[in-house]
Amino acid sequence: MSATPEGRKLLRLEVRNAETPIERKPSWIKTKAKMGPEYTALQKLVKSEGLHTVCQEAGCPNIFECWEDREATFLIGGDQCTRRCDFCQIDTGKPQPLDRDEPRRVAESVQTMGLKYATITGVARDDLPDGGAWLYAETVRAIHDLNPDTGVENLIPDFNGRPELLAEVFESRPEVLAHNVETVPRIFKRIRPAFRYERSLDVLTQARAFGLVTKSNLILGMGETREEVSQALRDLHEAGCELVTITQYLRPSPRHHPVERWVKPEEFVELATEADEIGFAGVLSGPLVRSSYRAGRLYRQAMAARDAATV
């Protein structure tokens, strides 16, 4: 293996990763396809209208549940990221020019699908002067304008921690502002070399100070220890994070980071209990949980916790 499917020459790290064969998944890494009426209707609609969702294109195992709840996730900013994280299936390269019509198209897709809750995620756009902040903000505004009853979760990069860019995104007022830390400090630089652990925590702190509901994600199985996961949960909560998802790392291809361990379902249950005890307003923890899984439900939990705190 000397090149990616897109033709890019492999990095030395990717060559080293590829020396480890793809791991065999344990028996508990599986899901049952439960095709309810809402899922079936959305599937037909998406196909007939030529719509694009991350749920479908990434083969997410939770698509049946999320679509049944009329929730879906959209990727903005193109399919080339200016950064490279060792777990992420999105390719690294030179992105296409900014598509300023994309927010309108996403908003219309949300309307066509009749979504109750939409998650917006995207690539890092360090090639743009504003890092793509306008695009993230405008997509939220466009969805809200066309779909006033639809909740929007904005899963953002860190915009290099620049307060003015973060403020632009915050001012679009998504129901949830998500920024994923993904892993623990000791291995953070190796896994996410273009990000910084403390800077990611600060993004969440700034969002919470702005008044937004905040959310993050931890991926297990990339070399962290159990104790480090507990500390990361405490770090997130202290930074102002209200919602957290915890998931198992699944290796997208041989050029990605090898799976260091398969976390058993009972450990995910223990971590959910621990996160509750730390004080998170909502937590979803499991091998096949993804950061946008049951996102609308978690948002409602956060709002209920806020309401209870003001009584």
VOBA-1610 file (N, C-alpha, C; in pm, whole numbers, padded with zeros to 5 digits, always signed):
BEGIN
Met+00086-00119+00000Met+00000+00000+00000Met+00089+00124+00000Ser+00087+00202-00111Ser+00174+00318-00121Ser+00098+00448-00145Ala-00033+00437-00168Ala-00113+00557-00194Ala-00254+00537-00143Thr-00322+00648-00118Thr-00463+00643-00077Thr-00549+00614-00199Pro-00676+00577-00179Pro-00766+00556-00293Pro-00778+00681-00381Glu-00754+00800-00321Glu-00763+00925-00397Glu-00633+00956-00472Gly-00530+00872-00451Gly-00404+00891-00523Gly-00297+00964-00447Arg-00326+01009-00326Arg-00226+01079-00245Arg-00123+00981-00192Lys+00006+01019-00199Lys+00112+00934-00145Lys+00097+00921+00005Leu+00116+00800+00057Leu+00100+00777+00201Leu+00207+00850+00281Leu+00167+00902+00396Leu+00261+00957+00492Leu+00337+00843+00558Arg+00453+00873+00617Arg+00530+00768+00685Arg+00448+00702+00796Leu+00371+00784+00868Leu+00285+00730+00974Leu+00184+00632+00916Glu+00127+00664+00800Glu+00028+00576+00738Glu+00091+00445+00690Val+00213+00455+00640Val+00285+00333+00599Val+00307+00244+00721Arg+00347+00305+00833Arg+00369+00228+00956Arg+00238+00167+01006Asn+00130+00243+01001Asn+00000+00189+01042Asn-00039+00069+00958Ala-00011+00078+00828Ala-00054-00027+00735Ala+00018-00159+00757Glu+00127-00157+00834Glu+00198-00281+00866Glu+00117-00370+00960Thr+00018-00311+01028Thr-00070-00387+01118Thr-00199-00419+01044Pro-00230-00548+01026Pro-00353-00584+00953Pro-00478-00532+01026Ile-00586-00516+00950Ile-00714-00476+01010Ile-00756-00581+01112Glu-00796-00534+01229Glu-00830-00623+01340Glu-00968-00687+01320Arg-00981-00807+01373Arg-01111-00874+01370Arg-01198-00819+01483Lys-01319-00782+01450Lys-01408-00722+01550Lys-01464-00829+01643Pro-01481-00795+01771Pro-01542-00890+01865Pro-01692-00904+01839Ser-01751-01003+01903Ser-01891-01037+01876Ser-01988-00925+01910Trp-01952-00840+02007Trp-02048-00737+02049Trp-02048-00614+01957Ile-01956-00609+01860Ile-01956-00497+01765Ile-02047-00533+01648Lys-02174-00525+01671Lys-02271-00554+01566Lys-02401-00483+01600Thr-02481-00462+01498Thr-02610-00397+01518Thr-02715-00466+01433Lys-02838-00458+01477Lys-02948-00517+01402Lys-03021-00407+01324Ala-03052-00437+01199Ala-03124-00341+01116Ala-03273-00348+01148Lys-03322-00243+01212Lys-03465-00235+01244Lys-03525-00123+01161Met-03585-00159+01050Met-03635-00060+00955Met-03779-00024+00985Gly-03797+00081+01065Gly-03930+00128+01098Gly-03988+00213+00987Pro-04112+00256+01001Pro-04179+00332+00895Pro-04113+00466+00864Glu-04064+00537+00967Glu-03999+00666+00943Glu-03868+00648+00868Tyr-03791+00545+00907Tyr-03665+00517+00838Tyr-03691+00484+00692Thr-03788+00397+00668Thr-03819+00354+00531Thr-03861+00473+00445Ala-03943+00561+00502Ala-03989+00679+00428Ala-03872+00771+00396Leu-03783+00792+00494Leu-03668+00879+00471Leu-03573+00820+00368Gln-03553+00690+00375Gln-03463+00622+00280Gln-03511+00644+00136Lys-03640+00627+00115Lys-03697+00648-00019Lys-03683+00793-00063Leu-03707+00885+00030Leu-03700+01027+00000Leu-03559+01070-00036Val-03463+01027+00044Val-03323+01063+00020Val-03277+01012-00116Lys-03319+00891-00150Lys-03281+00833-00279Lys-03347+00908-00395Ser-03476+00935-00383Ser-03548+01000-00493Ser-03504+01144-00514Glu-03466+01213-00405Glu-03428+01354-00414Glu-03278+01374-00434Gly-03201+01265-00428Gly-03056+01275-00444Gly-02988+01350-00332Leu-03039+01335-00209Leu-02981+01404-00094Leu-02860+01328-00040His-02775+01400+00035His-02654+01338+00088His-02644+01361+00239Thr-02630+01254+00314Thr-02611+01263+00459Thr-02489+01183+00499Val-02424+01226+00607Val-02312+01149+00662Val-02360+01011+00705Cys-02481+01006+00759Cys-02538+00881+00808Cys-02526+00770+00704Gln-02567+00803+00582Gln-02569+00706+00475Gln-02430+00682+00417Glu-02360+00791+00388Glu-02234+00780+00315Glu-02122+00723+00401Ala-02133+00736+00534Ala-02033+00678+00623Ala-02075+00540+00672Gly-02192+00494+00629Gly-02240+00362+00672Gly-02259+00353+00822Cys-02313+00459+00884Cys-02328+00460+01030Cys-02422+00349+01076Pro-02381+00273+01179Pro-02465+00163+01227Pro-02593+00209+01296Asn-02600+00337+01331Asn-02716+00388+01405Asn-02820+00455+01315Ile-02802+00445+01185Ile-02890+00516+01093Ile-03037+00477+01111Phe-03063+00351+01143Phe-03202+00305+01157Phe-03272+00375+01273Glu-03201+00389+01385Glu-03260+00456+01502Glu-03274+00606+01481Cys-03167+00669+01429Cys-03169+00814+01415Cys-03272+00859+01312Trp-03277+00790+01200Trp-03374+00828+01098Trp-03517+00801+01144Glu-03534+00700+01226Glu-03667+00674+01281Glu-03713+00791+01368Asp-03615+00860+01430Asp-03645+00979+01511Asp-03644+01108+01429Arg-03626+01094+01297Arg-03615+01209+01207Arg-03496+01298+01246Glu-03382+01233+01266Glu-03256+01302+01292Glu-03153+01258+01189Ala-03070+01351+01142Ala-02967+01315+01045Ala-02849+01412+01057Thr-02736+01372+00997Thr-02613+01450+01005Thr-02564+01485+00865Phe-02517+01608+00848Phe-02467+01657+00720Phe-02323+01703+00733Leu-02242+01673+00631Leu-02102+01715+00626Leu-02090+01836+00535Ile-02030+01944+00584Ile-02013+02065+00503Ile-01865+02095+00482Gly-01838+02178+00381Gly-01701+02222+00358Gly-01622+02138+00260Gly-01685+02034+00204Gly-01616+01948+00109Gly-01573+01816+00169Asp-01498+01738+00090Asp-01455+01606+00135Asp-01305+01596+00156Gln-01236+01711+00157Gln-01092+01714+00182Gln-01066+01803+00303Cys-00996+01749+00402Cys-00967+01823+00524Cys-00824+01875+00521Thr-00801+01992+00577Thr-00665+02047+00582Thr-00584+01990+00698Arg-00647+01910+00782Arg-00577+01846+00893Arg-00589+01694+00879Arg-00504+01623+00954Arg-00514+01477+00950Arg-00515+01421+01091Cys-00627+01360+01129Cys-00636+01287+01255Cys-00625+01139+01224Asp-00554+01064+01308Asp-00517+00927+01274Asp-00632+00828+01281Phe-00749+00873+01324Phe-00865+00784+01332Phe-00970+00816+01227Cys-00955+00928+01158Cys-01065+00984+01077Cys-01059+00937+00933Gln-01174+00897+00880Gln-01179+00845+00744Gln-01181+00955+00637Ile-01203+01081+00677Ile-01201+01189+00578Ile-01057+01214+00534Asp-01036+01225+00404Asp-00901+01235+00352Asp-00844+01376+00370Thr-00712+01382+00376Thr-00641+01508+00390Thr-00594+01555+00253Gly-00614+01682+00224Gly-00570+01734+00095Gly-00608+01879+00078Lys-00596+01927-00044Lys-00633+02066-00075Lys-00782+02071-00105Pro-00859+02142-00024Pro-01004+02146-00046Pro-01041+02225-00172Gln-01162+02200-00220Gln-01218+02279-00329Gln-01249+02421-00278Pro-01266+02517-00370Pro-01305+02652-00326Pro-01434+02649-00245Leu-01449+02745-00155Leu-01567+02752-00070Leu-01694+02759-00153Asp-01789+02674-00121Asp-01919+02671-00188Asp-02018+02751-00103Arg-02042+02875-00141Arg-02126+02963-00060Arg-02275+02931-00071Asp-02310+02842-00163Asp-02450+02802-00176Asp-02482+02680-00090Glu-02379+02620-00031Glu-02401+02496+00044Glu-02498+02512+00161Pro-02492+02620+00240Pro-02588+02634+00350Pro-02734+02627+00304Arg-02764+02691+00191Arg-02902+02687+00139Arg-02943+02544+00104Arg-02853+02470+00039Arg-02886+02333-00003Arg-02906+02242+00118Val-02822+02259+00219Val-02838+02178+00340Val-02971+02209+00407Ala-03004+02338+00417Ala-03131+02378+00480Ala-03249+02320+00404Glu-03241+02319+00272Glu-03350+02263+00191Glu-03358+02111+00209Ser-03243+02045+00225Ser-03245+01901+00251Ser-03312+01871+00385Val-03281+01952+00486Val-03344+01936+00618Val-03495+01952+00605Gln-03537+02051+00527Gln-03680+02074+00507Gln-03745+01958+00432Thr-03681+01913+00325Thr-03736+01804+00244Thr-03750+01677+00326Met-03651+01652+00413Met-03653+01530+00495Met-03745+01543+00617Gly-03791+01665+00644Gly-03878+01685+00759Gly-03810+01652+00890Leu-03684+01693+00904Leu-03606+01655+01023Leu-03650+01734+01146Lys-03648+01664+01259Lys-03673+01729+01388Lys-03543+01784+01447Tyr-03431+01722+01407Tyr-03301+01760+01464Tyr-03194+01729+01360Ala-03107+01826+01333Ala-03001+01808+01234Ala-02866+01839+01296Thr-02770+01752+01272Thr-02632+01777+01316Thr-02550+01819+01195Ile-02475+01927+01211Ile-02387+01978+01106Ile-02244+01956+01151Thr-02169+01884+01069Thr-02026+01868+01096Thr-01952+01899+00967Gly-01822+01903+00973Gly-01750+01939+00852Gly-01600+01922+00868Val-01531+01956+00763Val-01385+01946+00762Val-01324+02074+00817Ala-01198+02065+00858Ala-01122+02185+00894Ala-01082+02255+00764Arg-01097+02387+00761Arg-01065+02465+00641Arg-00962+02572+00675Asp-00841+02525+00710Asp-00734+02618+00744Asp-00686+02696+00622Asp-00733+02658+00503Asp-00698+02730+00381Asp-00774+02861+00368Leu-00882+02876+00444Leu-00965+02997+00438Leu-00925+03096+00548Pro-00931+03226+00521Pro-00893+03325+00623Pro-00970+03310+00753Asp-01098+03270+00743Asp-01179+03256+00865Asp-01192+03111+00909Gly-01112+03022+00849Gly-01115+02881+00888Gly-01248+02812+00861Gly-01335+02878+00784Gly-01467+02820+00757Gly-01574+02862+00856Ala-01543+02959+00942Ala-01639+02999+01046Ala-01770+03049+00984Trp-01760+03128+00877Trp-01883+03177+00813Trp-01970+03061+00767Leu-01907+02960+00707Leu-01982+02846+00654Leu-02058+02773+00764Tyr-01991+02748+00876Tyr-02057+02679+00988Tyr-02172+02764+01042Ala-02148+02894+01058Ala-02251+02983+01112Ala-02367+02998+01016Glu-02337+03019+00889Glu-02442+03042+00790Glu-02529+02918+00770Thr-02471+02800+00783Thr-02550+02678+00769Thr-02652+02667+00882Val-02612+02701+01002Val-02706+02702+01115Val-02817+02804+01090Arg-02778+02925+01048Arg-02877+03030+01022Arg-02975+02988+00912Ala-02923+02927+00806Ala-03009+02887+00694Ala-03108+02779+00737Ile-03063+02684+00817Ile-03153+02578+00865Ile-03262+02638+00953His-03223+02724+01046His-03321+02786+01135His-03422+02872+01058Asp-03373+02945+00957Asp-03463+03031+00880Asp-03570+02950+00807Leu-03529+02838+00750Leu-03620+02757+00670Leu-03696+02654+00754Asn-03638+02619+00870Asn-03695+02513+00955Asn-03696+02560+01100Pro-03782+02654+01135Pro-03777+02714+01270Pro-03802+02616+01384Asp-03862+02502+01355Asp-03890+02405+01461Asp-03786+02294+01469Thr-03683+02301+01387Thr-03579+02198+01384Thr-03461+02238+01473Gly-03421+02147+01560Gly-03301+02170+01641Gly-03176+02150+01558Val-03073+02230+01585Val-02947+02219+01509Val-02830+02203+01605Glu-02751+02103+01579Glu-02626+02081+01654Glu-02511+02112+01561Asn-02418+02197+01604Asn-02305+02237+01522Asn-02178+02177+01580Leu-02124+02076+01511Leu-02002+02007+01553Leu-01886+02070+01478Ile-01807+02149+01549Ile-01710+02238+01484Ile-01565+02197+01509Pro-01472+02241+01420Pro-01329+02232+01453Pro-01295+02341+01554Asp-01167+02361+01581Asp-01133+02458+01688Asp-01106+02599+01638Phe-01101+02620+01505Phe-01070+02751+01449Phe-00946+02811+01515Asn-00852+02722+01550Asn-00727+02761+01615Asn-00749+02842+01743Gly-00867+02826+01801Gly-00897+02893+01927Gly-00920+03042+01916Arg-00934+03094+01795Arg-00949+03239+01777Arg-01087+03285+01825Pro-01091+03369+01928Pro-01219+03408+01989Pro-01317+03473+01891Glu-01265+03554+01796Glu-01355+03623+01704Glu-01423+03526+01607Leu-01352+03419+01570Leu-01411+03319+01480Leu-01510+03231+01556Leu-01474+03193+01677Leu-01567+03116+01759Leu-01693+03196+01787Ala-01677+03326+01814Ala-01793+03411+01842Ala-01886+03417+01722Glu-01829+03421+01602Glu-01913+03423+01481Glu-02001+03299+01474Val-01942+03184+01506Val-02019+03059+01505Val-02120+03057+01619Phe-02078+03098+01738Phe-02168+03097+01854Phe-02291+03185+01828Glu-02270+03298+01761Glu-02380+03393+01740Glu-02489+03340+01647Ser-02461+03231+01576Ser-02566+03168+01495Ser-02664+03089+01581Arg-02631+03074+01708Arg-02718+03013+01809Arg-02767+02872+01775Pro-02675+02777+01754Pro-02719+02638+01742Pro-02775+02592+01877Glu-02864+02494+01873Glu-02916+02440+01999Glu-02804+02378+02081Val-02709+02312+02012Val-02593+02252+02079Val-02467+02290+02004Leu-02364+02330+02077Leu-02232+02354+02019Leu-02143+02238+02062Ala-02103+02158+01965Ala-02020+02040+01994Ala-01878+02060+01941His-01782+02019+02021His-01644+02014+01976His-01582+01891+02043Asn-01533+01800+01962Asn-01490+01671+02013Asn-01342+01670+02050Val-01315+01639+02177Val-01177+01622+02224Val-01119+01492+02169Glu-01199+01387+02167Glu-01172+01256+02107Glu-01079+01165+02187Thr-00969+01219+02244Thr-00877+01131+02314Thr-00810+01203+02430Val-00719+01135+02497Val-00660+01183+02622Val-00528+01257+02596Pro-00482+01340+02691Pro-00364+01424+02666Pro-00238+01349+02625Arg-00210+01234+02687Arg-00082+01165+02662Arg-00064+01128+02516Ile-00170+01087+02449Ile-00158+01044+02309Ile-00221+01145+02213Phe-00264+01258+02265Phe-00339+01354+02184Phe-00258+01402+02063Lys-00133+01440+02085Lys-00052+01497+01976Lys-00029+01394+01865Arg-00015+01268+01902Arg+00006+01164+01801Arg-00122+01139+01720Ile-00236+01142+01790Ile-00363+01111+01724Ile-00419+01232+01650Arg-00404+01352+01708Arg-00462+01475+01650Arg-00356+01584+01644Pro-00254+01568+01559Pro-00137+01658+01563Pro-00168+01805+01537Ala-00274+01837+01465Ala-00305+01977+01434Ala-00393+02043+01540Phe-00437+01965+01637Phe-00520+02017+01746Phe-00438+02020+01875Arg-00492+02084+01978Arg-00430+02087+02110Arg-00537+02058+02215Tyr-00505+01971+02309Tyr-00603+01928+02409Tyr-00660+02047+02486Glu-00573+02131+02540Glu-00619+02245+02619Glu-00699+02343+02534Arg-00659+02358+02409Arg-00732+02449+02320Arg-00873+02396+02293Ser-00885+02266+02277Ser-01017+02206+02257Ser-01105+02225+02379Leu-01048+02208+02497Leu-01125+02233+02619Leu-01170+02379+02625Asp-01082+02470+02581Asp-01116+02612+02586Asp-01229+02648+02490Val-01237+02578+02376Val-01350+02600+02284Val-01481+02575+02357Leu-01486+02465+02433Leu-01606+02431+02509Leu-01633+02533+02619Thr-01527+02579+02684Thr-01542+02680+02789Thr-01601+02809+02732Gln-01549+02851+02616Gln-01600+02973+02553Gln-01745+02958+02510Ala-01780+02840+02458Ala-01918+02817+02414Ala-02014+02819+02532Arg-01973+02757+02642Arg-02058+02755+02762Arg-02074+02897+02818Ala-01966+02974+02817Ala-01973+03112+02866Ala-02067+03196+02780Phe-02080+03160+02653Phe-02169+03231+02562Phe-02315+03194+02588Gly-02335+03085+02662Gly-02471+03043+02695Gly-02521+02923+02617Leu-02434+02863+02536Leu-02476+02750+02453Leu-02467+02618+02529Val-02550+02522+02491Val-02538+02385+02541Val-02414+02325+02476Thr-02328+02262+02555Thr-02198+02215+02506Thr-02189+02063+02511Lys-02111+02009+02415Lys-02105+01863+02400Lys-01969+01822+02346Ser-01922+01702+02385Ser-01797+01650+02332Ser-01803+01498+02324Asn-01696+01440+02272Asn-01691+01296+02246Asn-01553+01241+02282Leu-01552+01118+02332Leu-01427+01045+02356Leu-01432+00913+02281Ile-01324+00883+02208Ile-01311+00757+02135Ile-01214+00668+02212Leu-01256+00547+02244Leu-01171+00455+02320Leu-01111+00348+02228Gly-00993+00301+02267Gly-00929+00194+02191Gly-00811+00241+02108Met-00760+00363+02138Met-00647+00416+02060Met-00518+00423+02142Gly-00518+00360+02261Gly-00397+00357+02341Gly-00409+00422+02477Glu-00527+00473+02509Glu-00550+00538+02639Glu-00567+00433+02749Thr-00551+00473+02874Thr-00579+00384+02987Thr-00714+00421+03047Arg-00767+00331+03127Arg-00896+00355+03192Arg-00890+00479+03281Glu-00780+00494+03353Glu-00765+00609+03443Glu-00761+00740+03363Glu-00697+00736+03247Glu-00690+00857+03164Glu-00827+00897+03111Val-00912+00799+03083Val-01048+00829+03038Val-01124+00901+03149Ser-01111+00851+03271Ser-01177+00914+03385Ser-01131+01059+03402Gln-01001+01082+03388Gln-00948+01218+03401Gln-00999+01307+03288Ala-01006+01252+03166Ala-01057+01331+03053Ala-01203+01371+03076Leu-01282+01281+03134Leu-01421+01315+03166Leu-01426+01429+03267Arg-01339+01423+03367Arg-01336+01532+03466Arg-01291+01663+03401Asp-01191+01654+03312Asp-01144+01774+03242Asp-01257+01837+03161Leu-01332+01754+03090Leu-01441+01804+03007Leu-01547+01874+03092His-01583+01809+03203His-01687+01868+03288His-01640+02001+03348Glu-01515+02004+03391Glu-01461+02128+03449Glu-01452+02239+03345Ala-01436+02200+03218Ala-01428+02299+03110Ala-01564+02356+03072Gly-01671+02295+03126Gly-01805+02344+03096Gly-01883+02258+03000Cys-01836+02137+02974Cys-01906+02046+02883Cys-02024+01982+02956Glu-02143+01988+02894Glu-02264+01936+02957Glu-02304+01797+02909Leu-02273+01767+02784Leu-02312+01639+02725Leu-02187+01568+02673Val-02185+01435+02686Val-02069+01360+02638Val-02114+01227+02579Thr-02047+01189+02471Thr-02065+01057+02412Thr-01932+00984+02419Ile-01938+00853+02441Ile-01818+00770+02455Ile-01834+00649+02364Thr-01734+00623+02281Thr-01749+00522+02177Thr-01622+00439+02158Gln-01636+00329+02086Gln-01524+00243+02050Gln-01464+00288+01917Tyr-01332+00294+01910Tyr-01265+00323+01784Tyr-01277+00204+01690Leu-01322+00231+01569Leu-01327+00132+01462Leu-01237+00183+01349Arg-01140+00107+01313Arg-01038+00151+01218Arg-01094+00158+01075Pro-01089+00275+01012Pro-01148+00288+00879Pro-01073+00215+00768Ser-00938+00206+00780Ser-00859+00141+00676Ser-00723+00105+00735Pro-00643+00024+00663Pro-00510-00012+00714Pro-00419+00108+00739Arg-00438+00220+00670Arg-00349+00335+00690Arg-00383+00416+00814His-00491+00379+00882His-00529+00450+01004His-00472+00379+01128His-00478+00449+01240His-00424+00400+01367His-00480+00261+01400Pro-00395+00166+01436Pro-00447+00033+01474Pro-00533+00040+01600Val-00625-00053+01613Val-00706-00063+01735Val-00619-00122+01845Glu-00606-00049+01956Glu-00521-00095+02066Glu-00596-00190+02160Arg-00726-00171+02173Arg-00805-00260+02257Arg-00953-00249+02221Trp-01024-00359+02247Trp-01169-00361+02231Trp-01231-00345+02369Val-01298-00235+02389Val-01357-00205+02520Val-01487-00283+02534Lys-01498-00358+02643Lys-01616-00443+02662Lys-01739-00359+02698Pro-01858-00408+02661Pro-01981-00332+02688Pro-01996-00291+02834Glu-01955-00378+02927Glu-01972-00345+03068Glu-01887-00224+03110Glu-01771-00205+03043Glu-01690-00086+03075Glu-01759+00041+03027Phe-01828+00033+02914Phe-01904+00148+02867Phe-02016+00183+02965Val-02078+00081+03023Val-02183+00104+03123Val-02122+00173+03246Glu-02005+00124+03290Glu-01937+00184+03404Glu-01903+00331+03377Leu-01858+00360+03255Leu-01821+00497+03221Leu-01943+00589+03216Ala-02056+00535+03172Ala-02179+00614+03172Ala-02218+00652+03314Thr-02208+00554+03405Thr-02239+00580+03546Thr-02142+00684+03603Glu-02014+00669+03569Glu-01913+00763+03618Glu-01940+00904+03567Ala-01975+00916+03439Ala-02004+01048+03382Ala-02125+01112+03450Asp-02225+01030+03479Asp-02342+01080+03553Asp-02301+01134+03690Glu-02216+01057+03759Glu-02173+01097+03893Glu-02087+01224+03890Ile-02009+01241+03783Ile-01927+01362+03769Ile-02017+01484+03754Gly-02133+01464+03691Gly-02227+01575+03681Gly-02270+01614+03541Phe-02238+01532+03440Phe-02284+01562+03305Phe-02437+01556+03299Ala-02496+01645+03220Ala-02642+01648+03206Ala-02693+01532+03124Gly-02608+01480+03035Gly-02648+01367+02952Gly-02526+01293+02903Val-02536+01161+02894Val-02425+01079+02846Val-02479+00960+02769Leu-02414+00929+02658Leu-02441+00806+02585Leu-02307+00736+02568Ser-02300+00611+02610Ser-02173+00538+02613Ser-02195+00396+02563Gly-02125+00358+02457Gly-02140+00224+02403Gly-02050+00202+02284Pro-02025+00075+02248Pro-01933+00044+02138Pro-01971+00107+02005Leu-02100+00120+01978Leu-02145+00173+01849Leu-02207+00312+01858Val-02196+00374+01975Val-02241+00513+01989Val-02151+00600+01901Arg-02209+00699+01836Arg-02132+00800+01764Arg-02172+00937+01819Ser-02091+01039+01792Ser-02113+01167+01860Ser-02248+01229+01828Ser-02307+01194+01713Ser-02438+01250+01680Ser-02552+01153+01709Tyr-02522+01040+01774Tyr-02624+00939+01805Tyr-02726+00995+01904Arg-02854+00981+01868Arg-02963+01029+01953Arg-02935+01171+02003Ala-02887+01256+01913Ala-02844+01390+01953Ala-02959+01474+02007Gly-03076+01460+01946Gly-03191+01536+01993Gly-03231+01498+02135Arg-03221+01371+02165Arg-03255+01323+02300Arg-03159+01381+02403Leu-03029+01381+02371Leu-02930+01437+02464Leu-02954+01586+02485Tyr-02988+01657+02378Tyr-03017+01800+02391Tyr-03133+01822+02487Arg-03237+01742+02475Arg-03353+01758+02564Arg-03314+01730+02709Gln-03222+01635+02730Gln-03173+01608+02865Gln-03100+01730+02922Ala-03020+01793+02838Ala-02946+01912+02883Ala-03041+02024+02922Met-03145+02044+02841Met-03241+02150+02871Met-03320+02119+02998Ala-03353+01991+03018Ala-03424+01952+03140Ala-03337+01977+03263Ala-03206+01947+03251Ala-03114+01971+03363Ala-03101+02120+03392Arg-03098+02201+03287Arg-03090+02347+03308Arg-03217+02399+03375Asp-03332+02347+03329Asp-03459+02390+03389Asp-03465+02353+03537Ala-03418+02230+03568Ala-03421+02183+03707Ala-03330+02268+03795Ala-03220+02315+03737Ala-03124+02395+03815Ala-03177+02534+03848Thr-03277+02579+03771Thr-03331+02714+03795Thr-03456+02713+03882Val-03505+02592+03915Val-03626+02583+03999Val-03592+02612+04144
//
